[in-house]
Amino acid sequence: MIKGRALAQAAADYARRFSALPNHFRPLLDIPASSIGLGTYLGSDDERDDEAYAQALKAALLGGINLVDSAINYRLQRSERVIGKVLAQLVAGASLAREQVIIATKGGFVPFDGNPSREIEERFIRTGLIRPDEWVESCHCIAPGYLDAMLEMSRRNLGLETIDIYYLHNPETQLAAVDRQEFLRRMRAAFELLERKVAERKIGVYGAATWSGYRAAPDARDYLSLEEMVQLAREVGGPRHHFAVIQLPYNLAMPEALAHANQQVGGRSRTLFQAAQELEVGVCVSAALFQGRLTRGLPERLRAAFGELRTDAQRAIQFVRSSPGVGVALVGMRSPAHVRENLETAGRPPLSPEEFAALFTE
């Protein structure tokens, strides 16, 4: 396994290599992180997409992107394995230092590696890794023993001694089967495990990567309160707890994190982005291109607002990285050409607050 983890000074050295990308690097976990990160969710579980991701990863890591995001269940574990292979090659060849990059992955969903129904029974239930009552929606579990096993599997896939960010993956899935009191009990047990894993230097920090939880209305069954999550982490880990970053979808078609004051902090209504800032939690946003649906067909008025950017994909990314409160915009990329196109966006400064506000006026 590659030793070490992302460090501020090494990442700052990396950022200085890309002075032509103004305002591209921002502090995340007190580490300079590229405003565009590479996501590895989409694609087929085959060698063709493995190779496509490998080429995109090399172009990204050598071109100015130092945050890579994955999950153990993405493409049947193949995304993690490709990241591990490419990172090992670049580090061994001295093209990159381990300490310059932030690697994030997630646990919670089943990482099938063959026959799903047989694996659930043979690998998880019969072995006692998961009790039947801990299994939700036939695909999700956050029991400590299960998460521990998944973390070890991710470390092997990635070839890393320490994973920089480890997310609980869509924990709101649990609320489809249990009440909120039981959900909080399960989250507490998961946080206790993850604090121990930080102490063991197997992860740097942890958080929650969600789909609906942080965007939902407060009375929705799957709603997550960020203040409640941080308070739970404080109870488990004390004032120096390691619940430090969250992930949620945000884009031109899904603006809830910016537009909806669905969170409470100290009894005051806040948007998710405002709540994260006040609670000192970093934010990475997924689905910056809405899984490709924002790469074409933007209204002409929006196109004009983004100046010299030449594609709708670039404009959609610029919207996200210009939004107040966003640390990193995650974009799926499976070719060096896509990497180059997206990094053109980073070659332009983000919109000013005045330019950004003008997007919402007629």
C-alpha positions as CSV (number, residue, x, y, z in Angstrom):
1,M,0.0,0.0,0.0
2,I,1.1,3.6,-0.7
3,K,1.8,5.3,2.6
4,G,0.8,8.8,3.6
5,R,-2.2,11.1,2.9
6,A,-3.0,14.4,1.4
7,L,-1.0,17.2,3.1
8,A,-1.4,21.0,2.8
9,Q,2.2,21.9,1.8
10,A,2.4,19.2,-0.8
11,A,-0.9,20.1,-2.3
12,A,0.1,23.8,-2.3
13,D,3.3,22.8,-4.2
14,Y,1.0,20.9,-6.7
15,A,-1.2,24.0,-7.1
16,R,1.7,26.2,-7.9
17,R,2.4,24.2,-11.0
18,F,-0.9,25.4,-12.4
19,S,-0.7,29.2,-12.1
20,A,-2.5,29.6,-15.4
21,L,-5.7,28.4,-13.6
22,P,-6.9,31.4,-11.6
23,N,-8.8,30.7,-8.4
24,H,-8.9,27.0,-9.2
25,F,-7.6,25.8,-5.9
26,R,-9.6,26.3,-2.7
27,P,-9.1,25.1,0.9
28,L,-10.9,21.9,1.6
29,L,-9.9,20.3,5.0
30,D,-7.3,23.1,5.1
31,I,-5.7,21.5,2.0
32,P,-5.6,23.2,-1.5
33,A,-8.2,21.3,-3.6
34,S,-9.0,21.8,-7.2
35,S,-12.4,23.4,-7.8
36,I,-13.1,20.6,-10.3
37,G,-12.8,17.0,-9.1
38,L,-13.0,13.8,-11.1
39,G,-15.9,11.5,-10.4
40,T,-16.0,7.8,-11.3
41,Y,-19.7,6.8,-11.0
42,L,-20.9,6.3,-14.6
43,G,-19.8,3.7,-17.0
44,S,-19.9,0.0,-17.7
45,D,-18.1,-2.7,-15.6
46,D,-15.8,-3.7,-18.4
47,E,-12.1,-3.3,-19.4
48,R,-13.0,-0.7,-22.1
49,D,-14.3,1.7,-19.5
50,D,-11.4,0.8,-17.1
51,E,-9.0,1.9,-19.8
52,A,-11.0,5.1,-20.5
53,Y,-11.0,6.0,-16.8
54,A,-7.3,5.3,-16.6
55,Q,-6.4,7.7,-19.4
56,A,-8.8,10.4,-18.0
57,L,-7.3,9.9,-14.5
58,K,-3.7,10.4,-15.8
59,A,-4.7,13.5,-17.7
60,A,-6.6,14.9,-14.7
61,L,-3.9,14.3,-12.1
62,L,-1.1,15.6,-14.4
63,G,-3.3,18.5,-15.6
64,G,-4.5,20.3,-12.5
65,I,-7.1,18.1,-10.8
66,N,-6.1,16.8,-7.4
67,L,-9.3,15.4,-6.0
68,V,-10.7,12.1,-7.2
69,D,-14.0,10.7,-5.9
70,S,-15.3,7.1,-6.0
71,A,-17.3,4.5,-4.0
72,I,-16.8,0.8,-3.4
73,N,-19.9,-0.1,-5.4
74,Y,-19.1,2.1,-8.5
75,R,-18.8,-0.2,-11.5
76,L,-18.6,-3.3,-9.3
77,Q,-15.4,-2.0,-7.5
78,R,-13.6,-1.4,-10.8
79,S,-13.5,2.4,-10.4
80,E,-11.6,2.1,-7.1
81,R,-9.2,-0.4,-8.6
82,V,-8.5,1.8,-11.6
83,I,-7.7,4.7,-9.3
84,G,-5.4,2.6,-7.3
85,K,-3.6,1.3,-10.4
86,V,-3.1,4.8,-11.9
87,L,-2.1,6.4,-8.7
88,A,0.5,3.7,-8.1
89,Q,2.0,4.2,-11.5
90,L,2.2,8.0,-11.2
91,V,3.7,7.9,-7.7
92,A,6.2,5.2,-8.7
93,G,7.2,7.2,-11.7
94,A,7.7,10.4,-9.6
95,S,5.1,12.2,-11.7
96,L,3.0,12.8,-8.6
97,A,3.4,12.6,-4.8
98,R,0.8,10.8,-2.8
99,E,0.6,13.8,-0.5
100,Q,-0.5,16.1,-3.3
101,V,-3.9,14.4,-4.0
102,I,-7.1,13.9,-2.1
103,I,-8.8,10.6,-2.6
104,A,-12.4,10.1,-1.5
105,T,-14.5,7.0,-1.4
106,K,-17.7,5.8,0.2
107,G,-19.3,2.8,2.0
108,G,-22.8,1.7,2.6
109,F,-24.1,0.1,-0.6
110,V,-23.2,-3.5,-1.5
111,P,-20.1,-3.8,-3.7
112,F,-21.4,-6.7,-5.8
113,D,-18.6,-8.6,-7.6
114,G,-20.6,-11.3,-9.3
115,N,-24.0,-12.8,-8.5
116,P,-25.9,-10.3,-6.2
117,S,-28.3,-12.6,-4.5
118,R,-25.7,-15.2,-3.8
119,E,-23.2,-12.7,-2.5
120,I,-25.7,-11.1,0.0
121,E,-26.4,-14.5,1.5
122,E,-22.9,-16.0,1.4
123,R,-20.6,-13.0,1.9
124,F,-22.7,-11.0,4.3
125,I,-25.5,-12.8,6.0
126,R,-24.1,-16.3,6.6
127,T,-20.7,-14.9,7.8
128,G,-22.5,-12.8,10.4
129,L,-21.1,-9.6,8.9
130,I,-24.6,-8.3,8.6
131,R,-27.7,-9.2,10.6
132,P,-30.9,-9.4,8.5
133,D,-32.4,-6.5,10.4
134,E,-29.4,-4.3,9.5
135,W,-30.0,-4.8,5.8
136,V,-32.1,-2.1,4.2
137,E,-33.7,-2.0,0.7
138,S,-31.8,-5.2,-0.2
139,C,-28.7,-3.0,-0.9
140,H,-27.6,-0.8,2.0
141,C,-26.0,-1.2,5.5
142,I,-24.1,1.1,7.8
143,A,-23.5,-1.4,10.7
144,P,-20.0,-0.9,12.1
145,G,-18.8,-4.5,11.3
146,Y,-19.9,-4.1,7.7
147,L,-18.4,-0.6,7.2
148,D,-15.1,-1.9,8.7
149,A,-15.0,-4.7,6.2
150,M,-15.9,-2.3,3.3
151,L,-13.2,0.2,4.4
152,E,-10.6,-2.5,4.3
153,M,-11.8,-3.6,0.9
154,S,-11.6,0.0,-0.4
155,R,-8.1,0.4,1.0
156,R,-7.0,-2.7,-0.9
157,N,-8.7,-1.6,-4.1
158,L,-7.1,1.8,-3.9
159,G,-3.8,0.6,-2.6
160,L,-3.7,3.3,0.0
161,E,-2.7,3.1,3.7
162,T,-4.9,6.1,4.3
163,I,-8.0,7.3,2.4
164,D,-8.4,11.0,2.8
165,I,-12.2,11.2,2.9
166,Y,-14.5,8.3,3.7
167,Y,-18.2,9.0,3.3
168,L,-21.2,7.1,4.5
169,H,-23.0,6.6,1.2
170,N,-26.6,7.9,1.1
171,P,-27.3,7.2,4.8
172,E,-30.8,8.5,4.3
173,T,-31.5,5.1,2.6
174,Q,-31.8,3.7,6.2
175,L,-34.9,5.9,6.8
176,A,-36.9,3.9,4.4
177,A,-36.9,1.0,7.0
178,V,-36.3,2.5,10.4
179,D,-37.6,5.4,12.5
180,R,-35.4,8.5,13.1
181,Q,-34.4,7.4,16.6
182,E,-33.1,4.1,15.4
183,F,-31.4,5.9,12.4
184,L,-29.6,8.2,14.8
185,R,-28.5,5.2,16.9
186,R,-27.1,3.6,13.7
187,M,-25.3,6.8,12.7
188,R,-23.8,7.1,16.1
189,A,-22.4,3.6,15.9
190,A,-21.0,4.4,12.4
191,F,-19.4,7.6,13.6
192,E,-17.8,5.8,16.6
193,L,-16.2,3.3,14.1
194,L,-15.0,6.1,11.8
195,E,-13.5,8.1,14.6
196,R,-11.5,4.9,15.5
197,K,-10.4,4.6,11.9
198,V,-9.1,8.1,11.9
199,A,-7.1,7.3,15.1
200,E,-5.7,4.2,13.2
201,R,-4.7,6.4,10.3
202,K,-6.9,4.4,7.9
203,I,-8.9,7.5,7.0
204,G,-8.2,11.2,7.3
205,V,-11.7,12.5,7.9
206,Y,-15.3,11.3,7.3
207,G,-18.6,12.6,6.2
208,A,-21.9,11.8,4.5
209,A,-22.4,11.7,0.8
210,T,-26.1,12.0,0.1
211,W,-28.6,12.2,-2.8
212,S,-31.8,13.5,-1.3
213,G,-31.1,13.9,2.5
214,Y,-29.7,17.4,2.6
215,R,-32.0,18.7,-0.2
216,A,-35.3,17.4,1.2
217,A,-37.9,19.4,3.1
218,P,-37.6,19.2,6.9
219,D,-40.8,17.1,7.2
220,A,-39.7,14.5,4.6
221,R,-38.9,11.1,5.8
222,D,-35.5,11.1,4.3
223,Y,-34.5,14.6,5.5
224,L,-31.1,15.0,7.1
225,S,-30.2,17.9,9.4
226,L,-26.6,18.9,9.1
227,E,-26.6,20.4,12.5
228,E,-27.8,17.1,13.9
229,M,-25.1,15.2,12.2
230,V,-22.4,17.6,13.5
231,Q,-23.8,17.4,17.0
232,L,-23.7,13.6,16.8
233,A,-20.1,13.8,15.8
234,R,-19.3,16.1,18.7
235,E,-20.9,13.7,21.1
236,V,-18.9,10.8,19.7
237,G,-15.6,12.5,18.9
238,G,-15.6,15.7,21.1
239,P,-14.9,19.2,19.8
240,R,-12.0,17.9,17.6
241,H,-14.2,15.3,15.8
242,H,-13.5,14.4,12.2
243,F,-16.9,14.8,10.6
244,A,-15.5,17.3,8.2
245,V,-17.0,17.2,4.7
246,I,-20.3,16.4,3.0
247,Q,-21.4,15.6,-0.6
248,L,-24.7,16.2,-2.3
249,P,-26.0,16.9,-5.9
250,Y,-26.1,20.5,-7.0
251,N,-26.4,22.0,-10.5
252,L,-28.4,24.3,-12.6
253,A,-31.4,21.9,-12.5
254,M,-31.0,21.0,-8.8
255,P,-30.3,24.2,-6.9
256,E,-31.8,23.3,-3.6
257,A,-28.5,23.6,-1.6
258,L,-28.3,27.3,-2.6
259,A,-32.0,28.2,-2.9
260,H,-33.9,26.4,-0.1
261,A,-33.5,27.4,3.6
262,N,-34.3,23.9,4.8
263,Q,-31.6,23.7,7.5
264,Q,-31.5,25.0,11.0
265,V,-28.4,26.3,12.8
266,G,-28.8,27.6,16.3
267,G,-32.6,28.0,15.6
268,R,-32.1,30.1,12.5
269,S,-33.2,28.9,9.0
270,R,-30.2,28.4,6.6
271,T,-29.6,27.0,3.2
272,L,-27.4,23.9,3.1
273,F,-24.4,25.9,1.9
274,Q,-24.9,28.5,4.6
275,A,-25.3,25.8,7.3
276,A,-22.1,24.0,6.1
277,Q,-20.2,27.3,6.3
278,E,-21.4,28.1,9.8
279,L,-20.8,24.6,11.0
280,E,-17.3,24.5,9.4
281,V,-18.0,21.5,7.2
282,G,-16.5,21.3,3.7
283,V,-18.7,20.8,0.6
284,C,-18.1,18.7,-2.5
285,V,-21.0,18.7,-4.9
286,S,-21.8,15.7,-7.2
287,A,-23.8,15.7,-10.5
288,A,-22.4,19.0,-11.6
289,L,-23.5,18.1,-15.2
290,F,-26.6,16.3,-14.0
291,Q,-25.2,13.1,-15.4
292,G,-24.6,14.7,-18.8
293,R,-28.1,16.3,-19.2
294,L,-26.6,19.8,-18.9
295,T,-24.0,19.4,-21.6
296,R,-26.3,20.8,-24.3
297,G,-29.5,22.9,-24.7
298,L,-28.9,25.6,-22.1
299,P,-31.1,28.8,-22.8
300,E,-29.4,31.5,-24.8
301,R,-29.6,34.0,-21.9
302,L,-27.6,31.6,-19.7
303,R,-25.0,31.0,-22.4
304,A,-24.4,34.7,-22.8
305,A,-23.9,35.1,-19.1
306,F,-20.8,32.9,-19.1
307,G,-18.8,35.0,-21.6
308,E,-16.1,33.2,-23.5
309,L,-16.8,29.6,-22.4
310,R,-17.5,27.6,-25.5
311,T,-19.6,24.7,-24.4
312,D,-22.7,24.1,-22.2
313,A,-20.7,21.7,-20.1
314,Q,-18.2,24.4,-19.3
315,R,-21.0,26.8,-18.5
316,A,-22.7,24.3,-16.2
317,I,-19.4,23.6,-14.4
318,Q,-18.7,27.4,-14.1
319,F,-22.1,27.9,-12.5
320,V,-21.3,25.3,-9.8
321,R,-17.8,26.4,-9.1
322,S,-19.0,30.1,-8.9
323,S,-21.7,29.3,-6.3
324,P,-20.9,30.6,-2.8
325,G,-20.3,27.7,-0.5
326,V,-19.0,25.1,-3.0
327,G,-15.6,23.7,-2.5
328,V,-15.3,21.1,-5.3
329,A,-17.5,20.4,-8.3
330,L,-17.3,16.7,-9.2
331,V,-17.5,15.8,-12.9
332,G,-17.5,12.4,-14.4
333,M,-14.7,12.2,-17.1
334,R,-13.8,9.2,-19.2
335,S,-11.4,10.7,-21.7
336,P,-8.4,13.1,-21.8
337,A,-10.5,15.3,-24.2
338,H,-13.2,15.7,-21.5
339,V,-10.5,16.5,-18.9
340,R,-9.0,19.2,-21.2
341,E,-12.4,20.7,-22.0
342,N,-13.4,20.9,-18.4
343,L,-10.1,22.3,-17.3
344,E,-10.6,25.1,-19.8
345,T,-13.3,26.3,-17.4
346,A,-10.7,26.5,-14.6
347,G,-8.8,28.8,-16.9
348,R,-11.4,31.5,-16.4
349,P,-12.0,33.1,-13.0
350,P,-15.3,32.1,-11.3
351,L,-18.2,34.5,-11.8
352,S,-18.0,37.5,-9.4
353,P,-20.8,37.7,-6.8
354,E,-22.5,40.4,-8.9
355,E,-22.3,38.3,-12.1
356,F,-23.6,35.2,-10.2
357,A,-26.5,37.1,-8.7
358,A,-27.4,38.4,-12.2
359,L,-28.1,34.8,-13.3
360,F,-31.3,34.9,-11.2
361,T,-32.7,38.2,-12.6
362,E,-34.5,38.7,-15.8
